[in-house]
Amino acid sequence: MMRRAVEADAGRVVAGRVAAAGFGAHTASGHFGAGGDAPYDVALRSGGGSLQLVEHDGPTGSPVEIGRFLAAADAADDSVVDRARGTVLDVGCGPGRMVRAAIVAGHLTLGLDVSAAAVDHATAQGLPVLRRSVFDPLPREGEWDTVLLIDGNIGIGGDPGALLERCATLLAPGGSILAELHEDGDRDRGFLARLVDAGGRTSSPFPWHEVGRRALLGYAGRAGLGVQERWVSSGRVFARLRR
């Protein structure tokens, strides 16, 4: 109970500081798992469910851990937050668990997501989250110390090179991107994906890309970033990229 009260207070304080800095509202359309029957939004609004990320024309895929997205940060998430420095921008923050964890760790933090359901969930908890794409104009461009690309979000838009180049423009000098990678180090595959739930609800197709640690080197280099560190926590693979 005490921890929840501290987290709520931290969220309200940071939300006020974010608003004072000029972080306004924005509406975005089209996103991960959107369209069709919108199973991602359904799962968030219902508090969980079973989702699969599948190729658009494929019958099977990989599980989307919606329960983990809605839960508190776990040990692997904490390994990311422990490496964050200064201000934190969480790209594709979903319902806000990493935003909350970074705030509790003492960082001025802002989350971005284009899912209305995700943003509604986060803001209902008092977390500072904007409904905005990373490719939209953003507050404090060039001033963020840490940018997060967690839960496979290096795949946003299906073009990891363009995404890393954009994130690099958001960083302050010496800033870092903390990214989660595919567990297969050789993975470098873009495809049209869709989300499917256990009830048969299906999203519209969207571009996605999975990147392993070896493929990351090329994308990072072309974005003017160096890979400074790689680590594994609870079977999940992460990397720090730095300007």
C-alpha positions in Angstrom: 0.0 0.0 0.0 2.8 2.4 0.9 4.6 1.7 -2.4 1.5 2.3 -4.4 1.0 5.6 -2.7 4.6 6.7 -3.3 4.3 5.7 -7.0 1.0 7.6 -7.4 2.5 10.7 -5.8 5.6 10.4 -8.0 3.4 10.1 -11.1 1.4 13.2 -10.2 4.5 15.2 -9.5 6.2 14.3 -12.7 2.9 14.7 -14.7 2.8 18.3 -13.4 6.4 18.9 -14.3 5.8 17.5 -17.8 2.7 19.7 -18.3 4.7 22.7 -17.1 7.3 21.9 -19.7 4.7 22.2 -22.5 3.9 18.6 -23.2 0.5 18.8 -24.7 -2.1 16.4 -26.1 -1.9 14.9 -29.5 -4.0 12.4 -31.5 -2.4 9.7 -33.6 -4.0 7.1 -35.8 -2.9 3.6 -36.8 -0.7 1.5 -34.5 0.5 -1.9 -33.4 -2.5 -4.2 -33.3 -5.0 -1.6 -34.4 -7.7 -1.8 -37.0 -9.8 -4.8 -37.7 -11.1 -6.1 -34.4 -8.4 -4.2 -32.4 -7.4 -7.1 -30.2 -4.6 -5.2 -28.5 -7.0 -2.5 -27.3 -9.5 -5.1 -26.3 -6.9 -6.9 -24.2 -5.7 -3.7 -22.5 -9.2 -2.6 -21.7 -10.2 -6.0 -20.3 -7.1 -6.3 -18.2 -5.3 -9.1 -20.1 -5.7 -11.9 -22.6 -3.8 -14.1 -24.9 -2.3 -12.5 -28.0 -0.1 -13.7 -30.8 2.0 -11.7 -33.2 1.8 -13.5 -36.5 2.9 -12.8 -40.0 0.0 -11.4 -42.0 -0.5 -14.5 -44.1 0.9 -17.0 -41.5 -1.0 -19.3 -39.2 1.2 -19.1 -36.1 3.4 -16.6 -34.4 5.0 -15.5 -31.1 3.1 -14.7 -27.9 2.6 -11.0 -26.9 3.0 -10.9 -23.2 0.1 -8.6 -22.4 0.0 -9.7 -18.8 3.6 -8.6 -18.4 2.8 -5.2 -20.0 0.1 -4.6 -17.5 2.1 -5.8 -14.5 4.7 -4.0 -12.5 8.3 -3.9 -13.9 10.1 -7.2 -13.4 13.8 -8.0 -12.8 14.7 -7.7 -16.5 12.9 -4.3 -16.7 14.7 -3.2 -13.6 18.0 -4.0 -15.3 17.1 -1.4 -18.0 15.9 1.2 -15.5 19.2 0.7 -13.5 21.1 1.8 -16.7 18.9 4.8 -17.4 20.5 8.2 -16.8 18.8 11.6 -16.5 15.6 12.2 -18.4 13.8 9.2 -19.9 11.6 9.0 -23.0 9.8 5.6 -23.3 8.9 5.0 -27.0 5.9 2.7 -27.4 5.3 2.7 -23.7 2.0 0.8 -23.7 0.1 0.9 -20.4 3.1 2.5 -18.7 5.0 0.0 -16.6 8.4 1.3 -17.6 7.3 4.9 -17.2 6.2 4.1 -13.7 9.5 2.2 -12.9 11.6 5.1 -14.2 9.7 7.7 -12.2 10.0 5.7 -9.0 13.7 5.5 -9.7 13.8 9.3 -9.7 13.9 10.1 -13.4 11.8 12.8 -15.1 10.0 10.5 -17.6 7.6 10.8 -20.5 5.9 7.9 -22.3 4.7 7.9 -25.9 2.2 5.5 -27.5 -0.3 5.7 -30.4 -2.8 3.3 -28.8 -5.7 5.2 -27.2 -6.3 2.2 -24.9 -2.7 2.2 -23.7 -2.6 5.9 -23.1 -5.9 5.8 -21.3 -4.6 3.1 -19.1 -1.4 5.0 -18.3 -3.0 8.4 -17.7 -5.7 6.8 -15.5 -2.8 5.9 -13.2 -1.5 9.5 -13.2 1.4 8.6 -15.5 2.7 11.3 -18.0 2.1 9.7 -21.4 1.2 11.3 -24.7 -0.7 9.8 -27.5 1.9 10.4 -30.2 4.2 8.7 -32.6 7.9 8.9 -32.2 8.0 10.4 -35.7 5.7 13.3 -34.7 7.2 16.6 -33.3 8.0 15.9 -29.7 8.9 17.9 -26.5 12.5 18.5 -25.8 13.9 17.0 -29.0 17.7 16.7 -28.7 17.5 16.9 -24.9 16.6 13.4 -23.7 19.3 11.5 -21.8 17.8 8.1 -22.3 15.4 6.7 -24.9 13.7 3.3 -24.3 12.8 0.8 -27.0 11.6 -2.1 -24.9 9.4 -5.1 -25.7 10.6 -5.4 -29.3 9.8 -1.7 -30.0 12.9 -1.5 -32.2 10.5 -3.0 -34.7 8.1 0.0 -34.7 7.3 1.0 -38.3 9.1 -2.0 -39.8 12.3 0.1 -40.4 14.8 -0.1 -37.5 17.3 2.1 -39.3 14.8 4.9 -39.7 13.6 4.5 -36.1 17.2 4.6 -34.6 18.0 7.6 -36.7 14.9 9.4 -35.4 15.7 8.3 -31.8 19.2 9.6 -32.2 17.8 13.1 -33.0 15.9 13.0 -29.7 19.0 12.3 -27.6 21.1 14.9 -25.8 24.9 14.8 -26.4 26.1 11.6 -24.8 22.6 10.2 -24.4 21.8 6.5 -24.8 19.1 4.3 -26.3 18.3 1.2 -24.3 16.8 -1.3 -26.7 15.4 -4.9 -26.3 16.4 -7.3 -29.1 15.3 -10.6 -30.5 16.8 -13.5 -28.6 18.2 -14.9 -31.9 21.4 -12.9 -32.4 21.3 -13.3 -36.2 17.7 -12.2 -36.5 17.1 -9.4 -39.0 13.7 -9.8 -40.5 10.9 -7.4 -41.5 7.4 -8.5 -42.3 3.8 -7.5 -42.3 2.3 -8.6 -39.0 -1.0 -8.8 -37.3 -2.2 -9.5 -33.8 -4.7 -12.3 -33.1 -6.3 -13.2 -29.8 -7.7 -16.4 -28.5 -11.2 -15.4 -29.5 -10.2 -15.0 -33.1 -10.1 -11.2 -33.1 -7.6 -10.0 -35.6 -5.9 -6.6 -36.2 -5.2 -4.9 -39.5 -1.7 -5.7 -40.8 1.2 -3.5 -39.8 4.9 -3.4 -40.6 7.2 -4.9 -38.0 10.9 -5.9 -37.8 12.8 -8.2 -35.5 16.5 -7.4 -34.8 19.1 -9.5 -33.1 22.4 -8.3 -31.5 24.5 -8.9 -34.6 22.2 -7.1 -37.0 21.9 -4.2 -34.6 25.5 -3.2 -35.3 24.8 -2.1 -38.8 21.6 -0.3 -38.0 23.3 1.5 -35.1 26.3 2.5 -37.1 24.2 4.0 -39.9 22.4 6.1 -37.3 25.6 7.4 -35.9 25.3 5.3 -32.7 27.8 2.9 -31.1 26.8 -0.3 -29.3 28.3 0.2 -25.8 26.9 -2.7 -23.9 24.8 -5.9 -24.4 23.3 -7.9 -21.6 20.8 -10.7 -20.9 18.3 -10.7 -18.0 15.7 -13.4 -17.4 16.2 -14.6 -20.9 15.6 -11.2 -22.5 18.3 -9.5 -24.6 19.2 -5.8 -24.3 21.7 -3.3 -25.7 22.8 0.2 -24.9 23.5 2.4 -27.9 25.2 5.8 -27.5 25.8 8.9 -29.6 
